């Protein structure tokens, strides 16, 4: 009887369940959209209960599609949108409010309180004080929900990132845990000890009893009894770390870039901690057994989301895929630059107050130029990250592995190769986030033998190579840097 890994990939706008075999092939997939809520400008929330229902739906759907039973499932891997904060009642198991999504800026004022602790926080966590991370989101909820602080101190409220929430529901409330990669994104984990830091918890006034237990990324988390008492959760990792693992970036210096709602570039830096002063984050990539692997990370807040904006708000395109044809229909952007700082700017700027801007419009500018400029903005932001990563590590990074929905856009991938002046490796399996969770689960359960086994089943589908002349490349990038500079100077 053939067995599969069931990989659950819970993202910002959708939940997916995938069946993955021993060759690392996705044999079936089910997907369901999840709504984001925007109660105020800069706020992004989601319904954690809807997320859980979507998990149930896609798991059931993918099993029915493949016409298999739980006897065919070896183990479960979970990967998730990181930093998104969920608070729920320990007794009822129900959320006490909407979850605050990683993109949300509603806790910016709380972060401002700790501005003087910037270096202290960075030295402990590898992160920068920013509403992006979970700690200020927890503080916001505890302050704005009546009686929440008191309940948390009594142990009546539990906190978790999305992985913790799904694990709790899957195990019928028996397991309140997270993996070390997700814990490293909360701004409450000491990145050296890999434990919740008492000083940080005290600073943010977060009772430690509400925090989940921290476990390795490849580990037996217990039985998913909501679905089947005999199938265990064996792998958990935040989506970007899972993608790094799914891309088989097991060696120090290997890097990947994920093009999702945002863009996230990670480089494996091995077992030795490296801190950056140029806007890169230091994070835990994964922990297998007693061995921890770290990564440097650069974050772009608005990646594929700029295409959704063209589609849903500007109504320039009907479908996201239309952007590739429109952008390819013109020779260049005709001098148009879009800086999509809708929720601020990430690496290397970390400017929460910046907002989106458009430059270079003329009477000859049309929807093709606007669309092309939007796609190019994704590539420019990724180069911003790429440059500081090369500077910090001293590595040339001759090849970048890529994944995520926007990699289907060949125009974007070729322009990315051109503006970086590096090769872009598009893998055979584009579901690398889910693949990483499956690999971690399979290593723990014995489904996959070892890292060499995983390397042997990772293959390149297409390689994009730079074709742009140096002079044009640098001229375009100078224009981008100037647009960003002016955007940051302009504050309402």
C-alpha positions as CSV (number, residue, x, y, z in Angstrom):
1,X,0.0,0.0,0.0
2,X,1.5,3.3,-1.1
3,X,1.8,6.0,1.6
4,X,2.0,9.7,1.4
5,X,3.0,12.7,3.5
6,X,0.0,15.0,4.1
7,X,1.4,18.5,4.0
8,X,-0.8,21.4,5.2
9,X,0.3,24.9,4.0
10,X,-1.7,27.6,5.7
11,X,-0.9,30.9,4.0
12,X,-2.1,34.5,4.2
13,X,-4.8,34.2,1.6
14,X,-5.4,30.5,1.2
15,X,-5.0,27.1,2.9
16,X,-3.8,24.1,1.0
17,X,-3.5,20.4,1.6
18,X,-1.0,18.4,-0.5
19,X,-0.2,14.7,-0.8
20,X,3.5,14.2,-1.4
21,X,5.2,10.9,-2.3
22,X,8.7,9.5,-1.7
23,X,10.0,11.2,-4.9
24,X,8.9,14.6,-3.6
25,X,6.1,14.8,-6.2
26,X,2.8,16.4,-5.3
27,X,0.2,13.8,-6.4
28,X,-2.8,15.9,-5.4
29,X,-3.7,19.2,-3.9
30,X,-6.8,21.0,-2.6
31,X,-7.0,24.7,-1.9
32,X,-9.4,27.1,-0.2
33,X,-9.2,30.9,0.0
34,X,-9.1,32.6,3.4
35,X,-10.3,36.1,3.7
36,X,-8.2,38.9,5.2
37,X,-10.1,41.7,7.0
38,X,-9.1,45.4,6.9
39,X,-11.0,47.1,9.8
40,X,-8.8,50.2,9.6
41,X,-6.1,51.6,7.4
42,X,-2.9,49.6,7.9
43,X,-4.7,46.9,9.9
44,X,-4.9,43.3,8.6
45,X,-6.8,40.6,10.5
46,X,-8.2,37.2,9.9
47,X,-10.7,34.8,11.5
48,X,-8.7,32.0,13.1
49,X,-11.8,29.8,13.2
50,X,-12.3,30.2,9.5
51,X,-8.7,29.1,9.0
52,X,-9.3,26.0,11.0
53,X,-12.4,25.2,9.0
54,X,-10.5,25.7,5.8
55,X,-7.9,23.1,7.1
56,X,-10.6,20.6,7.7
57,X,-12.1,21.2,4.2
58,X,-8.9,20.9,2.2
59,X,-7.7,17.8,4.1
60,X,-11.0,16.0,3.5
61,X,-11.1,17.2,-0.1
62,X,-7.6,16.0,-1.0
63,X,-8.2,12.6,0.5
64,X,-11.5,12.2,-1.4
65,X,-9.8,13.4,-4.7
66,X,-7.1,10.7,-4.4
67,X,-9.7,8.2,-3.2
68,X,-7.5,7.2,-0.2
69,X,-8.0,6.6,3.5
70,X,-6.0,7.7,6.5
71,X,-4.2,4.3,6.3
72,X,-2.4,5.8,3.3
73,X,-1.0,8.7,5.3
74,X,2.4,8.2,6.8
75,X,2.5,11.5,8.7
76,X,1.5,15.2,8.6
77,X,3.7,18.3,8.0
78,X,2.5,21.8,8.8
79,X,3.8,25.1,7.5
80,X,2.2,28.4,8.0
81,X,2.1,32.2,7.6
82,X,4.5,33.4,10.3
83,X,4.1,36.1,13.0
84,X,0.3,36.1,12.7
85,X,-0.9,36.1,16.3
86,X,-3.9,34.1,17.6
87,X,-5.4,34.3,21.1
88,X,-7.8,31.6,22.2
89,X,-9.6,30.5,25.3
90,X,-7.9,27.5,26.9
91,X,-11.2,25.9,28.1
92,X,-13.4,26.4,25.0
93,X,-10.6,26.3,22.4
94,X,-12.2,29.2,20.6
95,X,-10.5,32.5,19.5
96,X,-11.3,35.5,21.7
97,X,-10.8,37.9,18.8
98,X,-9.6,38.1,15.2
99,X,-6.1,37.0,14.6
100,X,-3.7,39.8,13.8
101,X,-1.9,39.1,10.5
102,X,1.8,39.5,10.0
103,X,1.3,42.4,7.6
104,X,-0.7,44.4,10.1
105,X,0.6,47.7,11.4
106,X,-1.9,48.2,14.2
107,X,0.7,47.6,16.9
108,X,3.0,50.3,15.6
109,X,2.4,52.6,18.6
110,X,3.3,49.8,20.9
111,X,6.6,49.3,19.1
112,X,7.3,53.0,19.5
113,X,7.4,52.5,23.2
114,X,10.3,50.2,22.9
115,X,12.4,52.2,20.5
116,X,15.1,52.7,23.2
117,X,15.4,48.9,23.5
118,X,16.1,48.4,19.8
119,X,19.7,47.0,20.2
120,X,18.7,45.0,23.3
121,X,15.9,43.3,21.3
122,X,18.1,42.7,18.3
123,X,20.9,41.1,20.3
124,X,18.4,38.7,22.0
125,X,16.2,37.8,19.0
126,X,18.0,38.7,15.8
127,X,15.0,40.8,14.9
128,X,14.2,44.5,14.7
129,X,11.5,46.1,16.8
130,X,8.6,46.2,14.4
131,X,4.8,45.5,14.4
132,X,5.6,42.8,11.9
133,X,6.5,40.4,14.7
134,X,4.2,38.7,17.2
135,X,5.1,40.3,20.5
136,X,3.6,43.7,19.9
137,X,0.5,42.0,18.4
138,X,0.0,40.0,21.6
139,X,0.5,43.2,23.7
140,X,-2.1,44.9,21.5
141,X,-4.7,42.2,22.1
142,X,-4.1,42.0,25.8
143,X,-4.6,45.7,26.1
144,X,-7.6,46.1,23.9
145,X,-9.7,43.0,25.0
146,X,-11.4,43.6,28.3
147,X,-10.0,41.3,31.0
148,X,-7.6,39.7,28.7
149,X,-4.4,40.5,30.7
150,X,-5.9,39.0,33.8
151,X,-7.1,35.9,32.1
152,X,-3.7,35.4,30.5
153,X,-2.0,35.7,33.9
154,X,-4.4,33.1,35.2
155,X,-3.5,30.7,32.4
156,X,-7.0,31.0,30.8
157,X,-5.8,32.4,27.5
158,X,-3.3,30.8,25.1
159,X,-1.2,32.4,22.4
160,X,0.0,30.8,19.3
161,X,1.2,31.4,15.8
162,X,-0.9,29.7,13.1
163,X,1.0,26.4,13.5
164,X,0.3,26.3,17.2
165,X,-3.4,27.0,16.6
166,X,-3.7,24.2,14.0
167,X,-1.8,21.7,16.2
168,X,-4.0,22.5,19.2
169,X,-7.2,21.9,17.1
170,X,-5.8,18.8,15.4
171,X,-4.8,17.2,18.7
172,X,-8.2,18.2,20.3
173,X,-6.4,20.6,22.7
174,X,-3.9,18.1,24.0
175,X,-0.8,19.7,22.5
176,X,0.0,23.4,22.8
177,X,3.3,23.7,20.9
178,X,5.3,25.4,18.2
179,X,8.5,24.7,16.4
180,X,11.6,26.7,17.0
181,X,11.5,28.4,13.5
182,X,8.1,29.9,14.3
183,X,9.1,30.8,17.8
184,X,12.0,32.7,16.5
185,X,9.6,35.1,14.8
186,X,7.7,36.1,17.9
187,X,10.3,38.5,19.3
188,X,10.1,36.6,22.5
189,X,12.6,33.8,21.8
190,X,16.2,34.1,22.8
191,X,17.9,33.0,19.6
192,X,20.9,31.6,21.4
193,X,19.3,29.6,24.1
194,X,16.2,28.7,21.9
195,X,14.0,29.3,24.9
196,X,11.3,31.9,25.7
197,X,13.2,34.8,27.2
198,X,12.0,36.0,30.6
199,X,13.3,39.5,30.1
200,X,11.5,40.0,26.8
201,X,8.3,38.5,28.1
202,X,8.4,40.8,31.1
203,X,9.2,43.8,28.9
204,X,6.1,43.1,26.7
205,X,4.1,42.0,29.7
206,X,3.3,38.6,28.1
207,X,2.7,35.9,30.7
208,X,4.9,32.9,29.9
209,X,2.2,30.5,30.8
210,X,0.2,31.5,27.7
211,X,3.1,30.6,25.4
212,X,3.4,27.2,23.6
213,X,6.1,24.6,24.2
214,X,9.0,24.9,21.8
215,X,9.9,21.8,19.9
216,X,12.3,20.9,17.0
217,X,11.1,21.3,13.4
218,X,11.3,17.6,12.7
219,X,9.7,15.9,15.6
220,X,6.7,13.8,16.8
221,X,4.2,16.4,17.9
222,X,1.5,13.8,18.7
223,X,-1.5,12.2,17.1
224,X,-3.9,14.3,14.9
225,X,-6.8,12.8,16.7
226,X,-9.3,15.2,15.2
227,X,-8.7,13.3,12.0
228,X,-7.2,10.0,12.9
229,X,-5.7,8.6,16.1
230,X,-2.9,6.7,14.3
231,X,-1.5,9.5,12.2
232,X,1.0,11.9,13.9
233,X,2.2,15.4,13.1
234,X,5.9,15.0,12.5
235,X,7.1,18.2,10.9
236,X,6.4,21.9,11.6
237,X,8.1,25.1,10.2
238,X,7.3,28.7,9.3
239,X,6.6,29.0,5.6
240,X,9.9,30.7,4.6
241,X,12.0,28.3,6.6
242,X,10.0,25.4,5.1
243,X,10.7,26.8,1.6
244,X,14.4,27.0,2.3
245,X,14.3,23.4,3.4
246,X,12.1,22.4,0.5
247,X,14.6,24.0,-1.9
248,X,17.3,21.7,-0.4
249,X,19.4,24.7,0.7
250,X,21.1,22.5,3.3
251,X,24.6,24.1,2.9
252,X,25.8,27.4,4.3
253,X,25.6,30.1,1.6
254,X,22.8,28.6,-0.3
255,X,19.8,30.9,-0.7
256,X,16.2,31.0,-2.0
257,X,13.6,33.7,-2.6
258,X,9.9,33.1,-2.2
259,X,7.4,35.2,-4.2
260,X,4.1,35.2,-2.3
261,X,2.0,38.0,-0.9
262,X,5.4,39.4,0.2
263,X,8.9,38.2,-0.8
264,X,11.3,36.6,1.5
265,X,14.9,35.9,0.7
266,X,16.7,33.5,3.1
267,X,20.3,32.3,3.2
268,X,21.5,29.3,5.1
269,X,24.3,30.4,7.5
270,X,24.8,27.1,9.3
271,X,25.2,26.7,13.0
272,X,26.9,30.0,13.8
273,X,24.9,33.0,14.6
274,X,25.5,36.1,12.4
275,X,23.9,39.4,13.1
276,X,23.3,42.2,10.6
277,X,23.2,45.9,11.0
278,X,21.9,46.5,7.5
279,X,18.3,45.5,7.9
280,X,18.7,41.7,7.6
281,X,17.1,39.5,10.2
282,X,18.7,36.6,11.9
283,X,16.3,33.7,12.3
284,X,16.2,30.0,13.1
285,X,15.9,28.0,9.9
286,X,15.2,24.7,11.5
287,X,16.2,22.3,14.2
288,X,16.6,18.6,13.6
289,X,17.6,16.5,16.6
290,X,20.1,18.6,18.6
291,X,21.4,20.5,15.5
292,X,20.1,24.0,14.9
293,X,20.6,25.8,11.6
294,X,20.3,29.6,11.3
295,X,19.5,31.8,8.4
296,X,19.8,35.5,7.3
297,X,16.5,36.8,6.0
298,X,15.4,39.8,4.1
299,X,11.7,40.7,3.9
300,X,9.7,42.5,1.2
301,X,6.2,43.3,2.5
302,X,4.5,43.8,-0.8
303,X,5.4,41.2,-3.5
304,X,2.6,39.4,-5.3
305,X,0.2,41.6,-3.4
306,X,1.0,44.4,-5.9
307,X,-0.5,42.3,-8.6
308,X,-3.6,41.7,-6.5
309,X,-3.8,45.4,-6.1
310,X,-3.7,45.9,-9.9
311,X,-6.5,43.3,-10.2
312,X,-8.8,44.1,-7.3
313,X,-8.4,47.8,-6.6
314,X,-7.1,49.4,-9.8
315,X,-9.0,47.0,-12.1
316,X,-6.2,47.2,-14.7
317,X,-6.2,43.4,-15.1
318,X,-8.9,40.8,-14.7
319,X,-6.7,37.9,-13.7
320,X,-3.2,37.9,-12.1
321,X,-1.8,36.0,-15.1
322,X,-2.8,38.9,-17.4
323,X,0.1,41.0,-15.9
324,X,2.7,39.0,-17.8
325,X,1.3,39.7,-21.2
326,X,0.7,43.4,-20.5
327,X,4.2,43.9,-19.2
328,X,5.7,42.1,-22.2
329,X,3.8,44.2,-24.6
330,X,6.0,47.2,-24.0
331,X,9.8,47.5,-24.3
332,X,10.2,49.2,-20.9
333,X,8.1,50.9,-18.2
334,X,8.5,54.2,-20.1
335,X,10.2,55.7,-17.0
336,X,7.4,54.7,-14.6
337,X,8.4,53.5,-11.1
338,X,5.9,52.2,-8.5
339,X,7.1,51.9,-4.9
340,X,4.4,49.7,-3.3
341,X,5.0,50.7,0.3
342,X,1.3,50.1,1.2
343,X,2.2,48.9,4.7
344,X,5.7,50.4,4.9
345,X,9.0,49.1,3.6
346,X,10.9,46.1,4.8
347,X,14.6,45.2,4.3
348,X,16.9,47.2,4.3
349,X,14.7,50.2,5.2
350,X,12.3,49.0,7.8
351,X,10.3,52.2,7.4
352,X,6.8,51.7,8.9
353,X,5.6,55.2,7.9
354,X,6.4,55.0,4.2
355,X,3.4,54.7,1.9
356,X,3.0,53.8,-1.8
357,X,4.0,56.2,-4.6
358,X,4.1,56.3,-8.4
359,X,6.7,58.3,-10.3
360,X,7.4,59.2,-13.9
361,X,3.9,59.3,-15.3
362,X,3.4,61.1,-18.7
363,X,0.6,61.5,-21.2
364,X,2.0,58.5,-23.0
365,X,1.9,56.2,-19.9
366,X,-0.7,53.5,-20.2
367,X,-1.8,50.3,-18.4
368,X,1.0,48.3,-19.9
369,X,3.7,50.6,-18.4
370,X,1.9,50.7,-15.1
371,X,1.6,46.9,-15.0
372,X,5.3,46.5,-16.0
373,X,6.4,49.0,-13.3
374,X,4.4,47.1,-10.7
375,X,6.1,43.8,-11.6
376,X,9.5,45.5,-11.8
377,X,8.9,46.9,-8.3
378,X,9.0,43.3,-6.9
379,X,12.3,42.6,-8.6
380,X,13.8,45.9,-7.4
381,X,12.8,45.3,-3.8
382,X,14.4,41.8,-4.0
383,X,17.6,43.4,-5.3
384,X,17.6,45.7,-2.3
385,X,17.7,42.6,-0.1
386,X,20.1,40.8,-2.4
387,X,22.7,43.6,-2.1
388,X,22.8,43.7,1.7
389,X,22.9,39.9,1.9
390,X,26.0,39.8,-0.4
391,X,27.6,42.6,1.5
392,X,27.1,40.9,4.9
393,X,28.3,37.4,3.8
394,X,30.9,38.4,1.3
395,X,29.4,35.8,-1.1
396,X,28.6,36.4,-4.7
397,X,25.4,34.3,-4.8
398,X,25.8,33.2,-8.5
399,X,22.5,31.3,-8.3
400,X,19.2,32.0,-6.5
401,X,16.5,29.3,-6.1
402,X,13.0,30.7,-6.3
403,X,9.5,29.6,-5.5
404,X,6.0,30.9,-4.9
405,X,3.0,31.9,-7.0
406,X,4.7,34.8,-8.9
407,X,7.4,32.5,-10.3
408,X,4.8,31.5,-12.9
409,X,5.3,35.0,-14.4
410,X,8.2,34.5,-16.8
411,X,8.6,38.2,-17.4
412,X,9.2,38.8,-13.7
413,X,11.7,35.9,-13.4
414,X,13.7,37.1,-16.4
415,X,13.7,40.7,-15.2
416,X,14.7,39.5,-11.7
417,X,17.7,37.7,-13.3
418,X,18.6,40.8,-15.3
419,X,18.4,43.2,-12.4
420,X,20.3,40.9,-10.0
421,X,22.8,39.8,-12.7
422,X,22.5,36.3,-11.4
423,X,21.0,32.9,-12.5
424,X,17.4,32.1,-11.3
425,X,16.8,28.5,-10.6
426,X,13.1,27.5,-10.9
427,X,12.5,24.1,-9.4
428,X,10.5,21.3,-10.9
429,X,8.1,21.3,-7.9
430,X,6.9,24.8,-7.2
431,X,5.2,23.9,-3.9
432,X,8.5,24.1,-2.0
433,X,6.9,25.5,1.2
434,X,4.6,22.4,1.5
435,X,7.5,20.3,0.3
436,X,9.7,21.5,3.1
437,X,7.1,20.7,5.7
438,X,6.7,17.2,4.1
439,X,10.5,16.6,4.1
440,X,10.7,17.6,7.8
441,X,7.8,15.3,8.7
442,X,9.3,12.4,6.6
443,X,12.7,12.7,8.2
444,X,11.1,12.3,11.6
445,X,8.8,9.5,10.7
446,X,11.5,7.6,8.6
447,X,9.6,8.2,5.3
448,X,12.7,10.0,3.9
449,X,16.0,8.4,4.7
450,X,18.2,11.5,5.1
451,X,19.2,14.9,3.6
452,X,21.0,13.2,0.7
453,X,17.8,11.4,-0.2
454,X,16.0,14.8,-0.3
455,X,18.8,16.4,-2.4
456,X,18.6,13.6,-4.9
457,X,14.9,14.4,-5.7
458,X,15.3,18.2,-6.0
459,X,15.5,19.1,-9.7
460,X,15.6,22.4,-11.7
461,X,12.7,23.0,-14.1
462,X,14.1,26.2,-15.8
463,X,17.1,28.4,-15.5
464,X,16.8,32.1,-16.2
465,X,20.1,33.8,-17.1
466,X,20.8,37.6,-17.2
467,X,20.7,39.2,-20.7
468,X,20.7,42.9,-19.7
469,X,23.8,45.1,-20.2
470,X,25.5,46.4,-17.0
471,X,24.9,50.1,-18.0
472,X,21.1,49.6,-18.4
473,X,20.9,47.5,-15.2
474,X,22.5,50.1,-13.0
475,X,20.7,53.0,-14.6
476,X,17.3,51.3,-13.9
477,X,18.3,50.5,-10.3
478,X,19.5,54.0,-9.7
479,X,16.1,55.2,-10.7
480,X,14.5,52.8,-8.3
481,X,16.7,54.0,-5.4
482,X,15.8,57.6,-6.1
483,X,12.1,56.7,-6.2
484,X,12.4,55.0,-2.8
485,X,14.3,57.9,-1.4
486,X,11.6,60.4,-2.4
487,X,8.9,58.1,-1.2
488,X,10.5,57.9,2.3
489,X,10.9,61.7,2.5
490,X,7.2,62.3,1.7
491,X,5.1,61.9,4.8
492,X,1.6,63.0,5.2
